Amino acid sequence: MSQTLYHLLQQSASAHPARPAVEFAGATLSYRELLDAADRAAVLFLRYGAGPGRRMAFSFRKSVDAMIALFGVIRTGATYVPLDPAWPAERVRMICEDAGVRLWLGTEAPHNIDGIETAIVTIATDDAVPLESWRQFPPDTGEAPEPADGIANILFTSGSTGRPKGVRITTQSLLHYSQWAVDYFNISSEDRLANHAPYHFDLSTLDIFAAVRAGAAMIPVPEGVKMFPYQMAKLIADTRISVWYSVPSALIMMQLRGKLAEHDLSRLRHVIFAGEVMPKPALREIARLLPHATLTNLYGPTETNVCTYHAVSREELANDEPVPIGLPVSDTRVWVVDDALRPVPTGASGELLVAGPTVTTGYHDDDELTARKLVPAPDGRGAAYRTGDRVRDRADGVLLFEGRIDRMIKCRGHRIEPGEIEAALAAHPRVKEVAIVPLPDPVFGNRIKACIALRDGDVESGAGNDEAGLAAWCRERLPVYMLPDVWQFYPALPRTDREKVDLLALAR
């Protein structure tokens, strides 16, 4: 049988049984203890129908329980579907419906979701089984099965149709990526990796699976701490974190407000960032404040996991050129192509295609989108993913990011399809027209501007505008990171000479 993600835990529990696997809120679980807990939790999950071919909702905030539950699910061979506990109920319902979720695992029982057979939660309710009951079961000592079709998890990202789209992430992708990360960053059992990104965000897979592969400690960052840059910096110092990985905006907030010079961050040897463009001035200041840390930019949409990397040299910090997205990770092939998917000359702009072991096999239950985004690789070896990112390559092969070829917005590290926000707002009975445009922001990459034409009310004078009501409407349907930051009302949205909404005019 081929290697599974669970084998990574078994190997570290054998090689480093007493080493800390997870440390959170004063609790520590060793690798031996995490393996034992996951083996027992798997027995509980199997009793409620978990196993290959089953998809389980995984709705947790950072905790030790979350790691026990995650590896318990992996132990059964089920595919897990990470959900944010803070997401609106309607979004959760859509994802569970689209993913065919039949089992729920999380901190709260699901509400008003048809088809969920069993709720397994950490807090006992009238219709749920407490996760703590795994302790009563003997550990499962059998072979950990592979998930059906090799799909380890399904990550739902913003969709242009108004519904989130589910990206199939394979066991092969996570095994390959975690091996590359351990090798490239020289991660060992002595390291301590911060786990900053939420579980539904693909950045979290490095923190989890590279740490477990190396027998390193995972240090989840509490949700409350993320809101306070000084407390985040203090956490890095107090927990002796050696590898930090986050979106640039989190690092920039620490650089601006975290008072990094006041903390002992000498153990921090790698600062890794991904998900959005890192402004060079902020990076220079981070490098000055963290002189012992290497700075690495990782790039890759959810569909490819990380596909390129670039270690930022101290010499590069002196110029004003954008930080490159770099070179392909191991066994990954990339091409810069024109609209007909033909490779362009070196130095010319084009769309980035990516092929290799970390690339998705497609979208859950969406063959049309899969066929559109996965195309024959130019070298004839399998499929390549159309990223939609416009790049160019230098003579040395290093890739430079130049923007999007579509309307997708990058904000706070998230890929946001304007169409999903527009669909939510268009459903409001007072909205006649809506368009979502990005406003460049030095910290968050972009802010989200909602441009609204209402069905009634004198919008020119301001009478009848309902920003508060529309914002509340959005909060019931969209995750926090997709909520508009700026609202502007119009009698009618401006049009181009071809009668299309003038997005450039709206973005001014």
C-alpha positions in Angstrom: 0.0 0.0 0.0 1.3 3.5 -0.8 2.1 6.0 1.9 -0.8 7.9 3.4 -0.8 11.1 5.5 -1.4 9.0 8.5 1.9 7.3 8.0 3.7 10.6 8.6 2.2 10.7 12.1 3.0 7.0 12.8 6.6 7.5 11.7 7.2 10.6 13.9 5.5 8.8 16.9 8.0 6.0 16.4 11.0 8.2 15.9 10.2 11.0 18.3 7.5 9.6 20.7 8.2 12.1 23.6 8.7 15.2 21.4 5.8 17.7 21.5 3.4 17.4 18.6 0.9 20.2 19.5 1.2 22.9 22.1 -1.8 25.2 22.7 -3.2 27.2 25.6 -0.9 25.5 28.2 -1.6 22.0 26.9 1.0 19.8 25.3 0.4 16.6 23.4 3.4 14.4 22.5 3.7 12.5 19.2 3.0 9.2 21.1 -0.1 10.8 22.7 -1.4 12.3 19.5 -1.1 9.0 17.7 -2.9 7.2 20.5 -5.6 9.8 20.6 -6.1 9.7 16.8 -6.2 5.9 16.8 -9.0 6.0 19.4 -10.9 8.9 17.8 -10.9 7.0 14.5 -12.8 4.1 16.1 -15.5 6.5 17.2 -15.7 8.1 13.8 -15.9 4.7 12.1 -18.9 3.9 14.2 -20.7 6.8 12.7 -19.9 5.9 9.1 -16.5 7.5 8.4 -14.3 5.8 5.9 -13.1 6.0 2.3 -15.7 7.6 0.1 -17.3 9.6 2.9 -16.8 13.3 3.3 -16.7 14.8 6.8 -17.2 18.5 7.6 -14.3 19.7 9.8 -15.3 22.9 11.6 -12.8 23.8 14.3 -11.0 26.8 15.7 -7.4 26.3 16.7 -7.1 23.7 19.5 -5.5 20.4 20.5 -8.8 18.7 19.9 -8.7 19.9 16.3 -5.5 18.0 15.6 -6.8 14.9 17.3 -9.9 15.1 15.2 -8.0 15.8 12.0 -5.7 12.8 12.2 -8.6 10.7 13.4 -10.5 11.5 10.2 -7.3 10.8 8.1 -6.9 7.5 10.0 -10.4 6.4 8.7 -9.6 7.2 5.0 -12.5 9.8 4.9 -12.1 13.0 3.0 -12.3 16.1 5.2 -14.0 19.4 4.2 -12.6 22.3 6.3 -15.2 24.9 7.3 -14.7 28.1 9.3 -16.9 28.1 12.5 -17.5 31.8 11.9 -18.9 31.4 8.4 -22.6 32.2 7.9 -25.0 29.3 8.1 -26.1 29.7 4.5 -22.5 29.4 3.2 -21.9 26.3 5.3 -25.2 24.8 4.1 -24.2 25.4 0.4 -20.8 23.8 0.9 -22.1 20.8 2.8 -24.8 20.3 0.1 -22.3 20.6 -2.8 -19.7 18.4 -1.1 -22.1 15.7 -0.2 -21.2 15.9 3.5 -22.9 13.3 5.5 -20.9 13.4 8.8 -20.1 16.5 10.8 -17.1 17.1 13.1 -16.8 20.4 14.8 -17.2 22.6 17.8 -20.9 23.1 17.3 -23.7 21.0 15.9 -24.8 22.0 12.4 -28.1 23.8 12.1 -30.6 23.4 9.3 -28.4 21.3 7.0 -30.3 18.5 5.4 -28.6 15.1 4.9 -26.2 15.3 7.8 -26.6 11.9 9.5 -24.6 12.5 12.7 -23.1 15.4 14.5 -19.9 14.6 16.4 -18.8 17.6 18.4 -16.4 18.6 21.2 -19.2 20.2 23.2 -22.0 17.7 24.0 -25.5 18.7 23.0 -28.8 16.9 23.0 -28.2 15.4 19.5 -24.5 15.0 19.4 -21.7 12.8 20.7 -18.9 14.5 22.6 -15.5 14.1 21.0 -14.0 13.3 24.5 -15.8 9.9 24.3 -13.0 8.7 22.0 -11.0 8.0 25.2 -13.2 5.0 26.0 -12.3 3.1 22.7 -9.3 0.9 22.2 -6.9 2.3 19.6 -7.4 1.2 16.0 -4.1 -0.7 15.1 -5.1 -1.7 11.6 -3.6 -0.3 8.4 -4.8 3.3 7.6 -6.7 3.1 4.3 -6.2 5.6 1.5 -9.1 8.0 0.8 -11.3 7.4 -2.2 -9.7 8.6 -5.4 -6.8 9.8 -3.3 -8.7 12.9 -2.2 -7.4 14.0 1.2 -9.6 17.1 1.5 -11.8 19.5 -0.4 -11.0 23.2 0.0 -13.8 25.5 -0.9 -12.8 28.8 -2.4 -14.7 31.8 -3.7 -16.6 31.0 -6.9 -17.5 33.3 -9.8 -21.0 31.8 -10.2 -22.0 32.9 -6.7 -21.4 29.6 -5.1 -18.1 28.5 -3.5 -16.1 25.9 -5.6 -14.6 22.8 -4.1 -10.9 22.1 -5.0 -9.9 18.5 -4.7 -6.6 18.2 -2.8 -4.9 14.9 -3.1 -2.8 12.9 -0.6 0.0 12.9 -3.2 -0.1 16.7 -3.3 0.2 17.0 0.5 2.9 14.3 0.8 5.0 15.8 -2.0 4.6 19.4 -0.7 5.4 18.5 2.9 8.6 16.6 1.7 9.7 19.6 -0.3 9.1 22.0 2.6 11.0 19.8 5.1 13.9 19.5 2.7 14.1 23.1 1.5 13.6 24.7 4.9 15.6 22.0 6.7 12.8 21.4 9.2 13.7 19.0 12.0 12.2 17.7 15.2 13.9 20.6 17.0 11.7 23.1 15.1 8.5 24.8 16.3 6.1 25.8 13.5 3.4 28.4 14.0 0.0 27.4 12.7 -1.5 30.8 11.8 -3.7 30.2 8.8 -7.3 28.8 9.5 -7.8 25.2 8.6 -9.8 25.9 5.5 -6.9 28.0 4.1 -4.3 26.0 2.1 -1.4 27.8 3.9 -2.2 25.7 7.0 -1.1 22.5 5.3 2.6 23.4 5.5 2.3 24.1 9.2 0.6 20.7 9.9 2.0 18.2 7.5 5.6 19.4 7.3 5.7 19.6 11.1 4.3 16.1 11.4 6.7 14.7 8.8 9.7 16.2 10.6 8.5 15.4 14.1 8.4 19.2 14.8 6.0 21.0 17.2 2.9 22.7 15.9 2.0 25.9 17.7 -1.5 27.0 16.8 -2.1 30.7 17.0 -5.3 31.4 19.0 -8.0 33.3 17.1 -8.0 36.2 19.6 -4.3 36.7 19.3 -4.5 37.2 15.5 -6.3 40.4 16.1 -3.5 42.0 18.1 -0.1 42.3 16.4 1.8 42.9 19.7 0.3 39.7 21.2 1.2 37.7 18.0 4.8 38.9 18.3 4.9 38.0 22.0 3.5 34.6 21.2 6.4 34.0 18.7 8.9 34.9 21.4 7.2 33.1 24.3 6.6 29.8 22.5 10.1 29.9 20.8 8.7 29.6 17.3 11.4 28.9 14.7 9.2 28.8 11.5 6.5 31.4 10.8 4.2 31.2 7.7 1.4 33.6 7.0 0.0 36.1 4.6 2.0 39.3 4.2 -0.7 41.4 5.8 -0.2 39.6 9.1 3.5 40.2 9.0 3.0 43.9 8.0 0.7 44.4 11.0 3.3 43.0 13.3 6.0 45.2 11.7 3.8 48.2 12.1 2.2 47.6 15.5 3.9 44.5 17.0 7.0 46.3 18.5 9.2 43.5 17.2 12.3 45.0 18.7 10.9 44.5 22.2 10.6 40.7 21.8 13.3 38.0 21.8 12.8 36.6 18.3 16.3 35.1 18.0 14.9 31.6 17.6 12.9 32.6 14.5 15.0 31.3 11.6 12.4 31.2 8.7 9.8 33.9 7.9 7.7 32.6 5.0 4.9 34.5 3.3 2.3 33.7 0.6 -1.1 34.6 -0.6 -0.6 38.2 -1.8 2.0 40.6 -2.9 4.5 41.6 -0.2 5.3 45.4 -0.5 9.1 45.9 -0.6 9.2 48.8 2.0 7.5 46.6 4.6 9.8 43.6 3.7 12.9 45.8 4.2 11.7 46.8 7.7 10.9 43.2 8.6 14.4 42.1 7.4 15.9 44.9 9.6 14.0 43.8 12.6 14.6 40.1 12.1 18.2 40.0 10.8 18.7 36.3 11.7 15.6 35.0 9.7 15.6 34.0 6.1 12.7 35.5 4.1 10.9 33.4 1.5 8.0 34.2 -0.8 5.9 31.2 -1.7 3.4 31.3 -4.6 0.6 29.0 -5.7 -3.2 29.1 -6.0 -5.2 26.5 -4.0 -5.3 24.3 -7.1 -1.6 23.9 -7.2 -0.7 24.2 -3.5 2.7 25.9 -3.5 4.3 25.7 -7.0 7.1 28.3 -6.9 9.4 29.8 -4.3 11.8 32.7 -3.9 14.3 33.3 -1.1 14.7 37.0 -0.8 18.4 38.1 -0.7 19.6 41.0 1.4 20.9 42.5 -1.9 17.4 42.4 -3.4 16.0 44.4 -0.5 18.0 47.4 -1.7 16.1 47.8 -4.9 12.4 48.7 -5.6 11.7 45.8 -7.9 8.7 43.6 -6.8 9.5 40.4 -5.0 9.7 37.6 -7.6 7.5 34.5 -7.2 10.6 32.6 -8.2 11.4 29.1 -9.4 9.3 25.9 -9.5 9.4 23.6 -6.5 10.6 20.0 -7.0 9.1 18.1 -9.9 6.8 21.0 -10.8 6.8 22.3 -14.4 5.7 25.8 -15.4 5.0 27.6 -18.7 4.1 31.2 -19.6 1.6 31.0 -22.4 -0.5 33.2 -24.7 -4.3 33.1 -25.1 -3.9 30.0 -27.4 -1.9 28.3 -24.6 1.3 28.5 -26.7 4.6 29.3 -24.8 5.7 32.9 -25.2 9.3 34.1 -25.6 11.4 34.7 -22.5 10.5 38.0 -21.0 7.1 38.3 -22.5 3.9 38.4 -20.4 1.4 35.6 -20.4 -0.7 33.3 -18.3 1.1 30.9 -16.0 0.4 27.1 -16.5 1.5 24.7 -13.8 1.8 20.9 -13.9 3.2 18.4 -11.4 2.4 16.2 -8.4 0.8 19.0 -6.3 -1.7 20.1 -8.9 -5.4 19.3 -8.2 -7.3 16.6 -10.0 -10.1 19.1 -10.5 -13.2 20.5 -8.9 -15.7 18.5 -6.9 -18.8 17.7 -8.9 -17.9 20.3 -11.6 -16.6 18.6 -14.8 -17.1 21.7 -16.9 -15.0 23.9 -14.7 -12.4 21.1 -14.4 -12.2 20.8 -18.2 -11.8 24.6 -18.5 -9.0 25.0 -16.0 -7.1 21.7 -16.5 -5.7 21.6 -20.0 -3.1 19.4 -21.7 0.4 20.3 -20.6 2.6 21.7 -23.3 5.1 18.9 -22.8 2.4 16.3 -23.4 2.7 14.9 -19.8 -0.7 15.0 -18.3 -2.7 18.1 -17.4 -1.6 21.6 -16.5 -3.6 24.1 -14.4 -4.5 27.5 -15.8 -3.8 29.8 -12.9 -5.3 33.0 -14.4 -2.2 34.9 -13.2 -0.3 37.0 -15.6 3.5 36.6 -15.2 6.8 36.9 -17.1 10.0 35.0 -16.8 13.5 36.4 -16.6 16.4 35.0 -18.5 17.4 33.0 -15.4 14.0 31.4 -15.2 12.8 33.3 -12.2 9.1 34.2 -12.5 7.7 37.7 -11.9 4.0 38.2 -11.0 2.2 41.0 -12.9 -1.5 40.6 -12.0 -4.6 38.8 -13.0 -6.1 38.2 -16.4 -9.6 38.1 -14.9 -11.5 39.9 -12.2 -10.3 37.9 -9.2 -9.4 40.0 -6.2 -6.6 39.1 -3.7 -7.4 40.5 -0.3 -5.8 39.6 3.0 -4.3 36.5 1.4 -7.7 35.2 0.1 -8.7 34.8 -3.5 -12.1 36.4 -3.9 -14.3 36.2 -6.9 -16.3 39.4 -7.2 -19.2 37.4 -8.7 -19.8 35.7 -5.4 -20.2 39.0 -3.5 -22.3 40.4 -6.4 -24.6 37.4 -6.4 -25.2 37.9 -2.6 -26.0 41.6 -3.0 -28.1 41.1 -6.2 -30.4 38.9 -4.2 -31.3 41.9 -1.9 -34.8 43.2 -2.9 -33.6 46.9 -3.0 -30.5 46.3 -5.2 -31.0 47.1 -8.9 -27.3 46.8 -10.0 -24.1 45.9 -8.2 -20.5 45.7 -9.1 -17.5 44.8 -6.9 -14.1 46.3 -7.7 -10.7 46.2 -5.8 -9.1 49.3 -4.3 -5.3 48.8 -3.9 -4.2 48.8 -0.3 -0.5 48.8 1.0 -1.3 46.4 3.9 -4.1 44.1 2.7 -3.3 44.0 -1.0 -6.7 45.3 -1.9 -9.9 46.5 -0.2 -13.3 45.6 -1.6 -15.5 48.3 -2.9 -19.2 47.7 -3.4 -20.8 49.9 -6.1 -24.6 49.8 -5.7 -27.6 51.2 -7.7 -30.8 50.9 -5.6 -34.3 50.4 -6.9 -35.6 53.4 -5.0 -34.3 56.3 -3.0 -32.5 59.5 -4.0 -28.9 58.2 -4.0 -27.5 61.4 -5.3 -28.5 63.2 -2.1 -27.8 60.2 0.1 -31.5 59.7 1.0 -32.5 56.1 0.9 -29.0 54.6 1.1 -28.9 51.5 3.3 -25.3 50.7 3.8 -26.0 49.2 7.3 -28.8 47.0 6.0 -26.8 45.8 3.0 -23.8 45.1 5.2 -25.9 43.0 7.6 -27.4 41.2 4.6 -23.8 40.3 3.5 -22.8 39.2 6.9 -25.5 36.6 6.8 -24.3 35.2 3.5 -20.5 35.8 3.2 -17.4 35.1 5.3 -15.8 38.1 7.0 -12.9 38.3 4.5 -15.4 38.8 1.6 -17.4 41.7 3.2 -17.1 45.0 1.4 -14.8 47.6 3.0 -16.2 50.6 1.0 -19.7 51.3 -0.2 -20.7 53.7 -2.9 -24.2 54.4 -4.2 -25.1 55.5 -7.8 -28.3 56.4 -9.6 -27.1 53.9 -12.2 -23.7 52.2 -12.7 -21.6 53.8 -15.4 -21.3 52.0 -18.7 -18.7 51.7 -21.4 -19.5 52.5 -25.1 -20.3 48.8 -25.4 -22.9 49.1 -22.6 -20.9 47.0 -20.1 -20.4 48.2 -16.6 -17.4 50.5 -16.5 -15.3 48.7 -13.9 -12.3 51.0 -14.4 -14.5 54.1 -13.7 -15.9 52.4 -10.5 -12.4 51.6 -9.2 -11.3 55.3 -9.2 
